[in-house]
């Protein structure tokens, strides 16, 4: 039986020399890999009391929606600035070169709601750190953060100290 890691395509020297790109599309394109990824991420929520699943665009949607559906929970999308039609709250965060801004609908999280954040990858942790600030700014409580893959060499967890974080697959490098 294949392990989930076997479905991840590793591409050396992309986008630059010395980087190994971990390609999630190879997981999605295989029905067994997709099922295994959803099942293993969802298993990390066992025993957690949550009301809402939050996922950033776009791969957080791919993994978060089926988990929300399976658990009969609501799903809240986090989008790039300018993509949501109603009143939003936003958070700017640092990128390697510059900044980016994410948004959520202002009424997406109710005070006291318990939230799990689902995404495909943690690298530097900046996007998820911004999402936690948005959720908490609306009165939500981040109960769990789950990733399919973690690039441990980029130390993304350092920005998320104090949160319950899990990753299905952990890679030592960048």
N, C-alpha and C positions, 0 to 999 in steps of 0.2 A: 504494500500500500504506500502510495506517495505521501510525503509530508507536504504541508502547505508551502514551505520554503522551495520545494521542487518546482512549483508553478511560477515563482518569481524569476523573471528574466533579468540577469545582471549584465549590464553593458559597460565594459571598461572604457575609461577615458572620455566619458560624456557627462556633462557638457564641456569638461576641460580635462586635460591630462591629470592623472592621479585620482580622479573621482570614479567611483563605480556607481552607475545609475541603477537604482532598483525599480524596475518597470512593473507597475501594478496592472497594466493592460493585459499582460500574459495570464494573470490570475483571473481577470474578468472574462477573458475569451474562452476559458475552459469551464464547462459546466460543473465539473467536480471541484476545481479550484475555487470558483465563485461560491458554491455551496459551503465548502470547507471554511472559507474566509468568514462568511456571515455567521455560520454556526460557532466558530471559535471566538469571534469577537463578542457575540451574544452571550456565550457561556461566561465571559468575564463580568457580566452584569448580574449573574445569579446571586440572590440574596440581597440585592440592592433595592432600596425603596426609591423609585424614581417616578416622576410625573411626565417628563418631557425628554425627548432626544433632540439634541442640537447638532447640526452638521454644517461645516463650511463648504462652499462651492468649490469644486464640483464633486470631488471624490467623496467628501463627507456625505453628500446626498446619496451616492451610490450605495454606501455601506449603512448609513443611518436610517434610510427609509425602510428597507426590509426588516431591520431590527425593530424599529418602532412599530411596524405592522405586526410582526410576530408577537410582540409584547403588549399589543393593544394600547400603545402610547401615542401621544401627539408628536409630530416632527416639526421643528422650527429650522428654516434655512437661514444661514448667514451668507450674505452676498457681498460682492464688490460694490463699492459706492456707485449709486445711480441706477441700480438694477431692481430695486423694490418700489412698488407703486404707491404705498401709503406712507404715513409719517414714520420716520425712522430715528433710531439712535445710532451713533457711529463711533468708531474708535480708529485712530491712526496708530500705526506701529512701524517699527524700523525694519527695513529689508537690508540685504547686504549692501546695495547701492541705492539709497533713497528711502522712501516711505510708501506705504499703501494704506488704504482705508477700507474697513469693512462695515457693514450695516446689518441691523435687524429691525423688523417692524417694532415700533415703540410699545405695542400691546402684546408682543409675542410671548413674553415671560411675565407671569403674575407673581407678586411678592409671596415668598414662601415656597414656591414650586421647586421641587428637587429635580436637578438636571443632570443628564449624562451627555457628554460631548463625544462624538464619534468622528474619526477621520482616518485617512489611509496611512499617513506618515507623520512622524515627528522628526524634524530636523533641528532647527535652532529654537523652536518653541514660540516664536514671535506671534504667529497667527492665533494659536490657541490661548496664549497669554491675553491677547486683546479680546478674544471671545469670552474668557472668564470675567474680565473687567466689565464687559457689556452686560452679561448675565447678572452679575452681582450688583451692578448699578441699577438694574431693574428690580432688585430684591430677590432674585433667584439664588438657589444654593447649588453649587457645583458638587455633586456627589461622587462622580466618577468620570475619568477621561480615558478613552480607549482608542488605540491605534492598531492598524494592521501591522505596520512596520515601524521600527525605531532605528535611527542612525545614532548609536550611542556616542560616537566620536564627535558629534556636534553639540553635545551637552544640553539638549533642549529641555530636559527635566529641571535644569537649574533655574529656569524662568518660571517653573510651575511648582516650586517647593510648597509643601503643605496640602497638595492635592493627591487624591488616590488615582494613580496612573498605571495603566497596563498596556503592554504591546504584545501582540501574538508572536511576532518575529522580531528578534533583536540582532542587529548587525553591529559589530564592534567599531567599524570605521566610519567614514563620512559617506 
